[in-house]
């Protein structure tokens, strides 16, 4: 009897110390408010909480712990992996992944032999995830990361609570470590040998990684297409290649208006670092006759463009081609910033008059219109359909001397829709100019 009483006493003591409520588990505690990172250009400072903003919810059990390696960015996952003899890493926000330090990450990144930029500073990775906090907390979209390299941003996204990250890595040197991380997680990370910037090349037939067709990529990942009016299914995060940045942007805009490639699956959103030069072109407004181009009109017509942050180029590791060494050129370009930009296709882009079937026609029309930005719009219209200029100019409430470089993107879209309705414009209005392939430069 004494022994049984001792057992009961021992069990009661354990229950008293541990509690019987599941809410006392560290993995189920409510989130407290985190520190916010400053988003002013070129800074990595941590802003203090404003007065009166420290709303710490009541909780039972241990207070929140902040791992030194996580810098306060913690994971809040909806599932916990089953304890399978250590096969999977428990999805608990008290177990953050180590982001490493700059020197360690730089050494790993130098395994690359091609011209590329990398995020090797954990502070920069956390700034990016801070701007993606709403996207991650929403949890509806899969996050594609382009060329993660040593995986600093990958780990930061996972620590922040991203439910599903797909790492698209083109360099085989980085695959073993990324695959090792994938095996430690319970379906939270997919690693694919793929170059996002070489998706859907011209031509047909079998392709060898890292070149890949988007239909195979999305099929392998079990991601289905959704209606254009649905929520964003995929968010693509990364750094545009500095080697052919503009060509890539042209390829994407053609695919967007035709709903090909990644845009076949819905309103895929881009959250990318882009050079200041190309960002300035993306957002140039009418009457800037030097910089306002078809490129500007088409992106502004199709998408909402938001500047999230500007970061000095020196904050990234730039590896030169073939040498596998960091670039040490002391040029003026090194003092420029890269812009973190959110580009979201508009839900109302397509309608009964602008469809994926005639989207490429609109792209070509804009290239012709903006070739001479100080030419009169009425003359351009008459060159396509003689005598139609006055009627369309009147419907747009424009003056006869309105120049093509004075017209806003939404007005160009309205003009195209009027032309499609009029019946006076056939395919011949585009002359004999044909679409250029997306593998070459574009005007």
RAURKA-V565371 format. One record per helix or strand of 3 or more residues. SS is the DSSP state (H for helix, E for strand). FROM is the first residue (numbers start at 1). LEN is the number of residues. If there is no record, write none. Layout:
<<SS | FROM | LEN> <SS | FROM | LEN>>
//
This chain:
<<H | 2 | 17> <H | 22 | 3> <H | 26 | 3> <H | 102 | 8> <E | 116 | 3> <H | 122 | 10> <H | 133 | 6> <E | 142 | 5> <H | 152 | 9> <E | 165 | 5> <H | 172 | 13> <E | 189 | 5> <H | 196 | 3> <H | 214 | 7> <E | 234 | 6> <H | 245 | 14> <H | 261 | 5> <E | 269 | 7> <H | 276 | 8> <H | 294 | 9> <E | 303 | 10> <H | 313 | 3> <E | 317 | 3> <H | 332 | 4> <E | 337 | 9> <H | 359 | 11> <H | 377 | 8> <H | 389 | 7> <H | 404 | 3> <H | 409 | 14> <H | 427 | 4>>
//
